[in-house]
Amino acid sequence: MPIGMLVAVALGLHDVDLFFPASMLIVGAHYLPFVHLYGDRFFVALAVVLVAAGYLIATNTDVDGPVGAWFTSGALLVAAVVLHVRHRRSPEGGAVSASPLSEVR
């Protein structure tokens, strides 16, 4: 992800309106390994939403780049609330283990 953010900074130096959409693509792609790491397909939906929105904002000349920042913050806030509620309603009753792999035998 740090190298990807350097790409976003370079794009931002070229065209400031491309910084946030490029960041959306990078952050969205960053959630894809979580699908296998945590075994949760919710992260596919989050990644698709961020990548698709980043692409649409980057290719649409009528939308300013900062719209991507607001969209990303909203999407991540919604994702955090959904994951928190889902965790609290889990059969474990919201108990947190030391590691996601501690229950794998």
KAKA-V991412 format. One record per residue. N is the residue number from 0. PSI is psi as a letter, one per 30 degrees, with the letter a starting at -180 (none if undefined). NEAR is the number of other C-alpha atoms within 12 Angstrom. D_LAST is the distance of its C-alpha to the last C-alpha in Angstrom with 2 decimals. Layout:
N_PSI_NEAR_D_LAST, N_PSI_NEAR_D_LAST
This chain:
0_e_17_30.77, 1_e_12_33.38, 2_e_13_35.13, 3_e_20_35.18, 4_e_21_36.84, 5_e_16_39.46, 6_e_21_40.23, 7_e_29_40.66, 8_e_22_42.99, 9_e_19_44.96, 10_e_21_45.35, 11_e_21_46.39, 12_e_14_49.07, 13_e_12_50.35, 14_j_18_50.26, 15_f_19_49.13, 16_f_29_48.23, 17_f_33_45.50, 18_e_32_43.46, 19_e_40_41.60, 20_e_40_40.99, 21_e_39_39.62, 22_e_40_37.35, 23_e_41_36.17, 24_e_35_35.29, 25_e_31_33.38, 26_e_36_31.46, 27_e_32_30.74, 28_f_26_29.42, 29_f_25_27.29, 30_f_29_25.26, 31_e_26_24.30, 32_f_19_21.30, 33_f_21_19.87, 34_e_18_19.56, 35_e_14_16.81, 36_e_15_15.40, 37_f_18_15.09, 38_h_14_15.28, 39_j_19_18.54, 40_f_18_21.75, 41_e_23_23.89, 42_f_30_24.01, 43_e_24_25.68, 44_e_22_28.39, 45_e_34_28.87, 46_e_29_29.15, 47_e_25_31.58, 48_e_30_33.68, 49_e_38_34.05, 50_e_32_34.74, 51_e_26_37.15, 52_e_33_38.95, 53_e_38_39.24, 54_e_26_40.73, 55_e_26_43.10, 56_e_32_44.29, 57_e_32_44.82, 58_f_17_46.84, 59_j_17_48.82, 60_f_13_51.83, 61_f_11_52.68, 62_k_21_49.58, 63_l_23_49.46, 64_e_32_46.41, 65_f_23_45.74, 66_e_24_44.98, 67_e_34_41.72, 68_e_27_40.86, 69_e_20_41.56, 70_e_27_39.65, 71_e_32_36.57, 72_e_19_36.68, 73_e_17_37.07, 74_e_27_34.25, 75_e_26_31.83, 76_e_15_33.07, 77_e_17_32.58, 78_e_24_29.04, 79_e_17_28.23, 80_e_14_29.73, 81_e_17_27.98, 82_e_20_24.51, 83_e_18_25.38, 84_e_14_26.67, 85_e_17_23.76, 86_e_19_21.34, 87_f_15_23.63, 88_g_13_23.76, 89_l_13_20.02, 90_f_10_18.81, 91_f_12_17.38, 92_g_13_21.04, 93_g_14_20.77, 94_k_14_18.54, 95_k_16_17.33, 96_l_13_14.15, 97_e_8_14.70, 98_k_11_12.68, 99_f_16_11.63, 100_f_12_8.43, 101_f_9_7.83, 102_f_11_6.29, 103_k_8_3.78, 104_none_5_0.00
